[in-house]
Amino acid sequence: MKTYIIDTNCFIQAHRASYPLDVAHSFWKKFKLMADEGKIISIDKVKNELFKHDDKLKSWCRINLPKGFFKEFTNVALSEYTLLSTWANSNNHYKSSAKAVFLDSERADAFLAAYASVDKSNLVVVTQEVSAPGSKSNIKLPDACNAMSVQCVNLIEMFRELEETF
């Protein structure tokens, strides 16, 4: 069974735009159920990004996501992160500022791609970012995943792959 690793923007965009917590109860119930079943996980870097803001989304995550949902980025994925860093830094297409932002240790994107690349056949990154291989000023998560041969989908594609509805 594949496990889907959720990017920060999936939470934030759902909460702020597509599926507000006070309106789209079925979405968030389904999200909780999928987390409880282990179909979706995330990493500690995403938790850090989410928990920077003291808002309803942070409260929802604390109350509803199971212990262990946010996996620790371990030494197991460190070698994959090194490979991803090498790819980004050696890619002359991107501006230095794009590389610096992408590889910033406080940002989750590079760590998500590296974490998923440890088990490429079972881990899938879920993001609302859209691939932009022509961009020089941003390294998009789907493009980093592609470089690491990691599957990357958006939320709706994830729901379809899992045959989940809400």
Buried (B, 14 or more C-beta within 10 A) or exposed (E): EEBBBBBBBBBBBBBEEBBBBEEBEEBBEBBBBBBEEEBBBBBBBBBBBBBEEEBEBBEBBEEBBEEEBBBEBEEEBEEBBEBBBEBBBEEEEBBEEBBEBBBEEEBBBBBBBBBBBBEBEEBBBBBBBEBEEEBEEBBBBBBBBBBBEBBBBBBEBBBEBBEBEB
